[in-house]
């Protein structure tokens, strides 16, 4: 594609609107999560800590998923002499290509599935028993740098009047003791909080897709269809003869944004009104089920899809179908077990009476 992403230039620095919107989405979701944590009697600082740990794994995961499952528009020329083929093998062979290689995240190509998995892994590390070990490892690496800084400070401030009564040892840095539990924290309650906040972030983040003129569907005659510039189109919609510039396309990004706003409202209400009736992790399972459902359906309209190799199987639909079946299956099983426990408790009370 030759479509140029919208951005603002400050000197030699380019700030893309896409990135600004994504940052706003992350902050909005984290803010809502921090509110829920505080109202649940939990330390909201862990929301921001978990977000910090999730950002880098999330970016890596989002790019890795894109590399493993590139859209059909990039692999359309594979096997055809003289055509460009950017499949997984090409990305790996041109890993350090700063224009289009696997490392070039600034050129576009991030998948929400990989981002979620990577971000979830980072958040899990933050909450796990590995937290203190990781912090201790990086603190050990940084300690010599802190010593060097204090040595330079001591040399710069060297003077008779400054030395009286002052500890001259430049090696007085002591590693702060972490108050994070050595055994980590339970994952379930924090997953439930994230399940409520993530849809809001998704709703905001989808506007970034509009800015980049991506995540659109097949042509439509509906009044809310959007126009897509030729350079942002994929085959066969690049032809202005068959599809003139005034052709309208389904705004998939808007459909998902609206659904996410509704999901945010519903999950927010459930969390506040029925949380005592749910098992830890149920809210997260509800989130997975609802998003998998709508994403599976929207993939039928989407024109820029990714496939598993050359099998013709839509990778997003395969993943969301499995996620929907697993999440709803677990919810149903949990509900059955809860009913069994309640029934046995009721029988026990009748027997005692």
N, C-alpha and C positions, 0 to 999 in steps of 0.2 A: 504494500500500500504506500502511496505517496502522500496520504493525507497528513498534514502537519498539525500536531497537537497544540491546542491553545496554551499560551504561556505569556508571562510577563518577563521582560528583560531588565535587570538592574546591573549596569556595568557589563561585566563578563558572565554574570550569574543569570541562569534561566530558571525561573520558578514556574512550574506547570500548574495550571488550575486543577488538574487531576490530582496532583499530590496535595494541594491545599485542601481540597474537598475530603480526601481520604483522612487527612490529619483531623479535620473537624469531626468527621464521623467517629474516629477512634476516641476523641476527647468526649464527645457527647455520650457515647456508649459507656465509657468509663465513669463519667459523672453520674449517670443513672445507676450504674452498678454500685458506686460508692454510697449513694443515697439508700439503696436497698440494704447494703451491708450495715450501715449505721442504724437503720430502723430495725434490723434483725439482731442488734446487739453485738455486731462484729466490728473489728477494726477496719475502717475503710481504707487505711493506708495500704493494706494488702492488695487492694484493687489496683492501685497505681504501681505498686511493686510488681504484681503479676503482669500488668500491661507492659512494663519495661522489659521484663524477661521474655515476653511473647513476641515483641516486634521483630527482632532479627530472625528467629526461627520461622516466624510467619512469612517474612519476605522470601527467605530461602525456600520454604515449602511451596509458596505460590509460584515461584519461578520454576522450581523443579517439576511441579505438576504440569506446567505449560510445556516444558521441554519433553517430558515423557508422553504427553498427549497433545501434540500441536494441532491447531485447527486444520480442517481439510483444505483451506485456501493455501496453506504453506506446503502441503504435501501433494497438492494436485499434480505437480509436474514430475513427481517421482516416477522413474522408469521411462520417461519420454526424453529422447535425446535433444539437448539444447535448451530444455526447460529447467527452471530453478526448482530445486527440491530441498526444503528445509524441514527434514524429518528429525527424529531424535538422534540418529547417527550423525547428521550434519551439525546439529547443535553441539554434540560432544566433540566432534573433530575440530570445530571452530569455537571452542569453549571461551577463549580469551578475545574473541573478536568484539571490539568495543562498539561496533555498529549494530550487529544483529545476533552476535553469539550468545551462548547460554548465560554469560555474565552480564549482558547488556540489559538489565532490568529497566533502565531509563528509556529504552526504546519501545517499551510496552511488552505485554505478554505476561500477565500475572493471573493465576487461577484462584478463585475463591475457595475451592475445595482444598488445594494445597495450603493456602493461607490459613484456613481454619485448623487443619491438621498440625501445621507447624506452630501456629499460635497456641493451640491446645497443649502441644508438647512443652513449649516454653513455660506456660502457666503451671503445668504439672510439675516441672522441675522446681519452680518457685515454691510450690506448696509441699513438695516431697521432702523426705529425709536427706536428700542430696543437697538441699539448700545451703546449709551451713558449710558443707564440704566444698561446694563450688565457691562460695564467698571467701572461705579460708584460702583456697587455692589462688584466687586472683589477688587477695590481700597480700599473700606471700610474695607474689610476683611484683606487686607495686611497692612493697616495703622498702627495697633498696632505693627506689626513686624518691620516696619520701625522706629517707635518710640523706640522700644527696641534696635534696632541696633544703633540708635543715642545716646541712654543712655549709652550703652556699650562703644561707641566711646568717649563720654565725660569722662567716668570714666578712660579709658585707657590713655587719653591725659591729665589727671588731673596734673597740675603743675603750679606753680606761674607764670613762664615766659609765659606759653601758655594761661593763663586765662585773661591776661590784654586786655581789649577792646574786649573781645569775648563774644558773646551771650551764656550764660551757660545753657539756657533752652534746655533740650533734646527733648522737645515736640514742635519743631519749624517746623515740616514737614507740608507742605500744599499740598492738593490735586491739581495736575495740572488741569487746565481748558481745556476741550476737544474742539478742533476746528472743530469736526465733526458735521454736521448739525443735529439739534434736530429732524427734520422730516425725516432724512435719505436721501438717494439718489435714483434716478430712477433706477430700476432694468434692464430695457430693454437694454440700451446701453452697460452695462457691460456684459449682457448675450450674446450680439452679439460679443463682443470681445472674450469672453470665447469660443464661438462656433468655432472661427477660430483657436484658440490655442490648444484646447483639442485634435483634431485629431493627432497633432504632438506628444503630450504626450502619446496618445494611441499607436501610431506606435512604439515608443521607448519602452514603457512598455510591449508590447507583446513579446519582446525578453526575458523578465523575464520568460515567460511561456515556452520558449524553454529551458532555463537553468534548469527549474524544470521538463522538459520532460512531459509537460501537454498541453492541448488544441490541441489535434491532432484528426484526423478523421479516417475514415474506411480505410482498406488496399487498396493500389493502385499500379498500374504498371507504373505510371508516373515517369519520370526520376528525378523529384525534390522531390519525396517522402522521408521521413526520417525514420530511424530506432528508435524504442522505446524499451528500456530494459524491460525485463519481469516484474520486480518489479514495473514499472511505468504503466503497462497495466491494463485494466479493463476487466472483463469477457465479451465475451468468448475468448478474444485475449491473455489470459494468457497461453494458451496451446502452448507449443513449438512444439508439434507434428503437430497441425493444422496450427500454425502460427510461423514458425522458427524465429530465431533471426534476420535473414536478410530480414524479411518481411518489406515492406515499407508502411508507413501510410501518409495520407494527412496532410501536415503541416498547420493546421487551423490558428495557430498563425501567420504564414507568410502571408497567404491570407489576414487576417484582417490588418496586419501591412502595406502591400502594398496598400490596399484600403484606409487606413487612411492617408498615405502619399499623395495619389492622392486627397483625400478629403481636406486635408490641403491646397494643392496648389490651388484647385478650389475655395475653400471658401476664401482664401487669395486674389485671383484675384477679386472675386465678391465684397468683402468688400472694396477694394481700387477703383474699377472702377464703381460700380453700387450702392454704399451705399446710395447715394442721392435719388435713386428711390425706396428704400425699407423703409418699416415702421419699427420702433423700435421693435426688437424681431424677425424680419423675418430671420435674419442670424441664430439665435438659432433654429428656426423651421426647417430651411434647414438642419442644423446639425443633429437634431433628426430624420428627415425623411431619410436622406442618411444612417445613421448608423443603424437605425431600418431595413431598406431594406436589407443591406448586412448581418446583423446578423441573420435575419430571414432565409435567404438562406443558410448560413454556418451551421446553426443548423441541416440541413438535413444530413450533412457529419459528424458532430461531434459524437463521441461515448460516451463521458462522459457528459451526459445531466442531467438536473434537471426537475422534474415533479411536478405538483400541486397535492400534496398528492399522492394517488394511482390511480389517474384518467387516467394516461397515457398521459395527455396533457403536452407537453413541456412548462415549465413556461417561458423560454426565448422567445420562439416563440409567446406565447400568449401576453407577454408584448410588444414585438417589433411590432407585428401586430397592437395592439391598438395604440401604439405610432405613428406608420406610418400613420394610418388612421386619427388620431386626428391632427397631425402636418400638413399633406397635406390638410386636410379639412380646417383648419384655414388659411393656406396660400392661398388656392383657394378663400375662402370667402373674405379675405382681398384684393385680387386682383380684385375681382368683385366690391367691394365697392370703390376701388380706381378708377376703370374705370367709375363707375357711377358718382363719384365726378368730374372727368375730363370732362365727357360728359356734365354734367350740367353746368360746368364752361364755356365750349365752346359754349353752347347754349346761355348762358347769354351774352357772348361777341358779338355773332351774333345779338342778340336782341338790344344791345346797339348801334351797328353799324347801 
